[in-house]
Amino acid sequence: MIYDDDFRKAARKAEKGVNRAIASLRGRRVKREDDLSGVLKGNLDAELEGTIGRLTWECTILDHSSGKSAEEYEFGADLLIHVRFNGRHLKYDKGVLVQAKKVEVGKLIQSSEHGRLKDQCQDMLKHSLESFVWIYSNSGMRCAPALGIVGSSDRDLNDQAVWTSYRFFWELFRCPIGDEEIVSPYPADLRPRVTAKVIGKERQG
């Protein structure tokens, strides 16, 4: 790919920001899930904000205040990421929605929290099928598609999150994932467009 070096460089910088945020978790300088999302955004912005070569990065934390007016309540997401690439042979303008959960490797998310996560994923999917769940742990960060979380009864989120942070950002920057209808980092620009409902049944016999 013509721009592969650019995308790998950006993905490595994003991974560096993620690892620095996870180090804060490991060093117990941050404990709450919401706080970690803020620390992660700050580190990603430090690595990627502005234009890196032909790539422009923007990230917004959605409002987590209590009540139905909170942005997280409406959109189901912690983060709204918008990226733009302006190359001679490739141009895009797109984004993704992200919900984040803290679950250590080998641990199961509580049943009640799993149900809430599924509801959050459904809310994200109403706005974009390009929605993801980031799983934080002391071991690092893994990524899973929201559609897969909704369709699974598996409470081992780390087992479902098969992408590393590097792989997620590489796929985002080189183009396979991302919603072209997300044209800004502002939640107010999002409108419900898709309703995704997944019903799974085990085969008998």
Long-range contacts (C-beta under 8 A, 24 or more apart in sequence): 1-174, 2-87, 2-89, 2-90, 3-54, 3-85, 3-87, 3-89, 3-90, 3-174, 4-174, 6-52, 6-53, 6-54, 6-55, 6-87, 6-173, 7-55, 7-170, 7-173, 7-174, 8-170, 9-52, 9-53, 10-48, 10-52, 10-53, 10-55, 10-57, 10-169, 10-173, 11-166, 11-167, 11-169, 11-170, 11-173, 12-166, 13-47, 13-48, 13-52, 14-44, 14-47, 14-48, 14-165, 14-166, 14-169, 15-164, 15-165, 15-166, 15-169, 16-47, 17-43, 17-44, 17-45, 17-46, 17-47, 17-48, 18-43, 18-44, 18-140, 18-141, 18-165, 19-140, 19-165, 21-141, 22-136, 22-138, 22-140, 22-141, 25-102, 25-136, 25-138, 26-138, 33-100, 33-101, 33-102, 33-136, 34-64, 34-78, 36-100, 36-102, 36-136, 37-61, 37-78, 37-79, 37-100, 40-100, 40-141, 41-79, 54-85, 54-86, 54-87, 55-83, 55-84, 55-85, 55-173, 56-83, 56-84, 56-85, 56-86, 57-81, 57-82, 57-83, 58-82, 58-83, 58-184, 58-185, 59-185, 60-185, 60-186, 60-187, 62-187, 63-187, 71-187, 72-120, 74-123, 74-187, 75-123, 75-124, 75-127, 75-187, 75-190, 76-119, 76-120, 76-121, 76-122, 76-123, 76-124, 76-125, 76-126, 76-127, 76-131, 77-120, 77-123, 77-124, 77-131, 80-182, 80-185, 80-186, 80-187, 80-190, 81-172, 81-185, 82-182, 82-183, 82-184, 82-185, 83-172, 83-173, 83-178, 85-173, 85-175, 90-175, 92-175, 92-178, 92-180, 93-180, 93-183, 94-130, 94-178, 94-179, 94-180, 94-182, 95-128, 95-130, 95-178, 95-179, 95-182, 95-183, 95-184, 95-185, 96-128, 96-130, 96-131, 96-132, 96-172, 96-177, 96-178, 96-179, 96-182, 97-124, 97-127, 97-128, 97-130, 97-131, 97-132, 97-146, 97-182, 98-131, 98-132, 98-133, 98-134, 99-124, 99-131, 99-132, 99-133, 99-134, 99-146, 100-133, 100-134, 100-135, 100-136, 101-133, 101-134, 101-135, 101-136, 101-157, 102-135, 102-136, 102-137, 103-135, 103-136, 103-137, 103-157, 103-158, 104-137, 104-138, 104-139, 104-158, 105-137, 105-138, 105-139, 105-158, 106-158, 107-156, 108-155, 108-156, 109-155, 109-157, 110-155, 111-155, 114-155, 117-149, 118-149, 118-150, 121-146, 121-147, 121-149, 121-150, 122-150, 122-196, 122-197, 125-150, 125-194, 125-195, 125-196, 126-192, 126-193, 126-194, 126-195, 126-196, 127-190, 127-191, 127-192, 127-193, 127-194, 128-179, 128-181, 128-182, 128-190, 128-193, 128-194, 129-179, 129-194, 129-196, 130-177, 130-178, 130-179, 130-182, 132-168, 133-157, 133-161, 134-161, 134-165, 134-168, 135-161, 140-164, 140-165, 141-165, 143-167, 143-168, 147-196, 147-198, 150-196, 150-198, 151-198, 151-200, 152-200, 153-200
